[in-house]
Amino acid sequence: MTKKLKPVAIAPELENNELSKAQKTFNQLIKQIEKRRATLMEWEVVAPRVQQRVIEELLPLANTLDNKLTKFVQALDHAH
């Protein structure tokens, strides 16, 4: 597991109007990073399950489709 990091912010206890424009921008960007980090953590949990479903369900179907298409093309060739 990853260690929960405390978000960085410039003087979070100050009122927004006491911060400079650059400081407000910095804090806004830090919030965006935190949201994206949370989304990434969710994907890291879901991704292995998705990969497993692809292996178990989609690959066999793709192989079956490939085999059927091969037989279809061979039947067309034979009919020609």
C-alpha positions in Angstrom: 0.0 0.0 0.0 1.1 3.5 -0.6 1.5 5.9 2.3 -1.1 8.6 2.6 0.6 11.9 1.9 -0.6 15.1 3.5 -1.4 17.7 0.8 0.8 20.6 0.4 -0.7 24.1 0.5 0.5 27.7 1.0 -0.9 28.9 4.3 -4.2 27.0 4.2 -5.3 28.8 7.4 -5.2 32.2 5.7 -8.3 33.7 4.0 -8.2 33.4 0.2 -8.1 37.2 -0.2 -4.9 37.3 1.8 -3.0 35.1 -0.6 -1.3 36.4 -3.8 -2.6 35.3 -7.2 0.4 32.9 -7.6 -0.3 31.4 -4.1 -4.0 30.9 -5.0 -3.0 29.3 -8.3 -0.5 27.0 -6.5 -3.2 25.9 -4.0 -5.7 25.3 -6.8 -3.1 23.2 -8.7 -2.3 21.2 -5.6 -6.1 20.4 -5.2 -6.2 19.2 -8.8 -3.2 17.0 -8.2 -4.8 15.4 -5.2 -8.0 14.7 -7.1 -6.1 13.1 -9.9 -4.0 11.1 -7.5 -7.2 9.7 -6.0 -8.5 8.8 -9.4 -5.3 7.1 -10.2 -5.5 5.1 -7.0 -9.0 4.0 -8.0 -7.7 2.9 -11.5 -4.9 0.9 -9.8 -7.5 -1.1 -7.9 -9.8 -1.6 -10.9 -7.1 -2.3 -13.6 -6.2 -5.8 -12.6 -9.8 -6.9 -12.5 -10.4 -5.5 -16.0 -7.3 -7.2 -17.3 -8.5 -10.5 -15.8 -11.9 -10.2 -17.5 -10.2 -9.4 -20.8 -8.1 -12.6 -20.5 -11.0 -14.8 -19.4 -13.8 -13.4 -21.5 -12.7 -11.3 -24.5 -9.6 -13.2 -25.7 -11.5 -16.5 -26.1 -14.2 -14.6 -28.0 -11.6 -13.0 -30.2 -10.0 -16.3 -30.9 -13.4 -17.8 -31.8 -14.1 -14.9 -34.1 -10.7 -15.3 -35.8 -11.3 -19.1 -36.3 -14.8 -18.5 -37.7 -13.5 -15.8 -40.1 -10.8 -18.1 -41.3 -13.3 -20.8 -42.0 -15.6 -18.3 -43.8 -12.8 -17.1 -46.0 -11.7 -20.7 -46.8 -15.4 -21.6 -47.6 -15.6 -18.5 -50.0 -12.3 -19.6 -51.6 -13.6 -23.2 -52.0 -16.9 -21.9 -53.5 -15.0 -19.8 -56.0 
